[in-house]
Amino acid sequence: MIDHAHDLASVQDATERLLSAVAELDNADVSEPSRLPGWSRGHVLAHLARNADALVNVLEGRPMYVSAEARDGDIERDAPRPLKAQVADLRESAARFRAAGEAPADWSRTVELRNGVTDSAARVPFRRWAEVELHHVDLGTGYELEDVPADFVERYIGFLAARFSGGDVPPTLLTDGTRTWRTGRASDEPEVTVTGTPADLLGWLAGRRDGTSLTVKGDSLPKLPPL
């Protein structure tokens, strides 16, 4: 059972951690490269703000973005802003998302995200939580996957493992030595077993780490499709 109220509170906690970290930057820091290829820290911050508004659209029954081109254009427009403007936008857009999440609603309803993807409304707060946690890491300001709350890491590994089920990924068992997850094509037995810390497993699944720290048995490390 998805506890959207818990996830909304977790989004708020993650947002406050992010805002505290960003407040330590200066205008020059914002213009420096992030860990995402081709994006400055300003691009990451702009994306986070616009994503909050896009998920408000989802919760209120509107298209997530007007178009892919409009989404990309908004990020490029907002990326060069000075730190003060970035922080204000992050805080205000987060408040709008929180207000939308606290409005009375049928959380069992199906909502539409980008590219025709649908999901339960109750999972939208978790999706926002993922955006805030992972992009906080992407800023490259000292917040690492090892610092991300353990309950989020476990859930997001499961979420991504389910996302990569089927397709061209071979039947794969993921384990941190205690817990296990299955991904890839359905099979009675996995062809590959991948072992690592929760942070390293998440980093590989989420495209934030190359998987060289993982132990692989049975075959080579599977190639994952883009998120």
C-alpha positions in Angstrom: 0.0 0.0 0.0 1.4 3.4 -1.0 1.3 5.9 1.8 1.2 9.2 -0.1 1.0 11.3 3.1 4.3 9.7 4.3 5.9 10.4 0.9 4.6 14.1 0.9 6.3 14.6 4.2 9.5 12.9 2.9 9.4 15.2 -0.1 9.3 18.2 2.3 12.3 16.9 4.3 14.3 16.2 1.1 13.5 19.7 -0.2 14.6 21.3 3.0 17.9 19.4 2.8 18.3 20.5 -0.8 17.5 24.2 0.0 20.0 24.2 2.9 22.7 22.9 0.6 21.9 25.3 -2.2 22.0 28.2 0.2 25.7 27.5 0.7 26.5 28.1 -3.0 27.1 31.4 -4.8 26.4 32.6 -8.3 29.6 31.2 -9.7 28.8 27.8 -8.2 25.4 27.8 -9.9 27.0 28.3 -13.3 29.5 25.4 -12.9 28.9 22.0 -14.4 26.7 19.5 -12.5 27.3 15.7 -12.7 24.7 15.5 -15.5 26.3 15.8 -19.0 25.7 19.2 -20.6 23.9 20.6 -17.6 25.1 23.2 -15.2 23.9 23.3 -11.6 21.6 26.0 -12.7 20.0 23.6 -15.2 19.4 21.0 -12.4 17.9 23.6 -10.1 15.7 24.9 -12.9 14.5 21.4 -13.8 13.6 20.7 -10.2 11.5 23.8 -10.0 9.7 23.2 -13.3 9.2 19.5 -12.4 7.4 20.5 -9.2 5.0 22.6 -11.3 4.7 19.8 -13.8 3.6 17.4 -11.1 1.1 20.0 -9.9 -0.3 19.8 -13.4 -0.5 16.0 -13.1 -2.3 16.1 -9.8 -4.8 18.7 -11.1 -5.6 16.8 -14.3 -3.6 18.9 -16.8 -0.9 17.7 -19.2 2.4 17.4 -17.3 4.2 19.7 -19.9 2.8 21.6 -22.8 5.4 19.8 -25.0 8.9 18.4 -24.8 10.2 21.5 -26.5 8.5 23.7 -24.0 9.9 21.7 -21.1 13.5 22.0 -22.5 13.0 25.6 -23.3 11.9 26.5 -19.8 14.9 24.8 -18.3 17.3 26.6 -20.7 15.6 29.9 -19.9 15.8 29.5 -16.1 19.2 27.9 -15.8 21.3 31.1 -16.0 19.5 32.9 -13.1 21.4 34.0 -10.1 21.3 32.0 -6.9 18.7 34.1 -5.2 16.2 33.6 -8.0 16.9 29.9 -8.1 16.4 29.4 -4.4 13.2 31.5 -4.4 11.8 29.5 -7.4 12.7 26.2 -5.7 11.0 27.1 -2.5 7.9 28.6 -4.2 7.4 25.7 -6.6 7.9 23.2 -3.8 5.2 25.0 -1.8 2.8 24.8 -4.8 3.4 21.0 -5.0 2.9 20.6 -1.3 -0.4 22.5 -1.5 -1.6 20.4 -4.4 -0.6 17.2 -2.5 -2.6 18.4 0.6 -5.8 19.2 -1.3 -8.6 16.6 -0.9 -8.4 14.1 -3.7 -9.0 10.5 -4.8 -5.5 9.1 -4.5 -6.5 5.8 -6.1 -7.2 7.6 -9.5 -4.9 7.1 -12.5 -2.9 10.1 -13.7 -0.9 10.7 -16.9 2.7 11.7 -16.8 5.1 12.3 -19.8 5.0 10.3 -23.0 1.7 8.6 -22.2 3.0 7.0 -19.0 0.3 6.4 -16.4 0.5 5.7 -12.7 -1.6 5.9 -9.6 -1.9 9.4 -8.2 -0.7 8.0 -4.9 2.7 7.4 -6.4 3.2 11.0 -7.6 4.7 12.1 -4.3 7.2 9.3 -4.4 8.2 10.3 -7.9 8.8 13.8 -6.7 10.8 12.5 -3.8 13.0 10.7 -6.3 13.6 13.8 -8.3 14.7 15.8 -5.3 17.0 13.1 -3.9 18.7 12.1 -7.1 19.1 15.7 -8.4 20.5 16.8 -5.1 23.2 14.2 -5.7 23.6 15.4 -9.3 24.5 18.9 -8.0 27.9 17.6 -6.9 27.9 19.6 -3.6 28.8 16.7 -1.3 25.5 15.0 -1.0 26.0 11.4 -2.1 23.8 8.3 -2.7 25.1 7.0 0.6 23.5 10.1 2.3 20.1 9.4 0.8 17.5 8.0 3.3 17.7 4.2 3.4 14.0 3.7 3.1 14.0 5.7 -0.2 17.0 3.7 -1.5 15.3 0.4 -0.9 12.0 1.5 -2.5 13.7 3.1 -5.5 15.8 0.0 -6.2 12.5 -1.9 -6.3 10.8 0.7 -8.5 13.6 0.7 -11.0 13.9 -3.1 -10.9 10.3 -3.3 -11.9 10.7 -0.7 -14.6 13.5 -2.7 -16.2 11.5 -6.0 -16.1 11.0 -7.5 -19.5 12.6 -6.1 -22.6 16.2 -6.9 -23.5 17.6 -7.0 -20.0 18.6 -10.6 -19.1 17.0 -12.2 -16.0 18.9 -10.6 -13.2 19.0 -11.0 -9.5 20.1 -7.9 -7.5 21.2 -8.2 -3.9 22.9 -6.2 -1.2 23.7 -9.4 0.7 20.5 -9.2 2.7 17.7 -8.2 0.4 17.0 -9.2 -3.2 15.2 -7.8 -6.2 14.5 -9.3 -9.6 14.7 -7.4 -12.9 15.0 -8.2 -16.6 13.1 -10.9 -18.5 11.0 -13.3 -16.6 12.7 -16.6 -15.8 12.7 -19.3 -13.1 16.4 -18.7 -12.6 18.5 -15.6 -13.1 21.2 -15.5 -15.7 23.1 -12.8 -13.8 23.5 -12.0 -10.1 24.6 -8.5 -9.3 25.8 -7.8 -5.7 26.7 -4.5 -4.1 25.8 -1.9 -1.5 22.4 -0.3 -1.8 23.9 3.0 -2.9 25.9 1.3 -5.6 23.0 -0.8 -6.8 20.8 2.4 -6.9 23.6 4.3 -8.6 23.8 1.8 -11.4 20.1 1.4 -11.9 19.6 5.2 -11.9 22.4 5.8 -14.3 24.5 7.7 -11.7 27.3 5.1 -11.4 28.9 2.8 -14.0 28.6 -0.4 -11.9 32.4 -1.1 -11.6 32.0 -1.4 -7.9 29.4 -4.2 -8.2 30.2 -7.9 -8.2 28.7 -9.7 -11.2 28.3 -13.5 -11.5 26.9 -15.5 -14.4 27.6 -13.0 -17.2 28.6 -9.4 -17.7 26.8 -6.5 -16.1 23.6 -6.1 -18.1 23.2 -2.9 -20.2 20.1 -1.0 -19.0 17.9 1.1 -21.2 17.8 4.8 -20.6 15.4 6.2 -18.0 
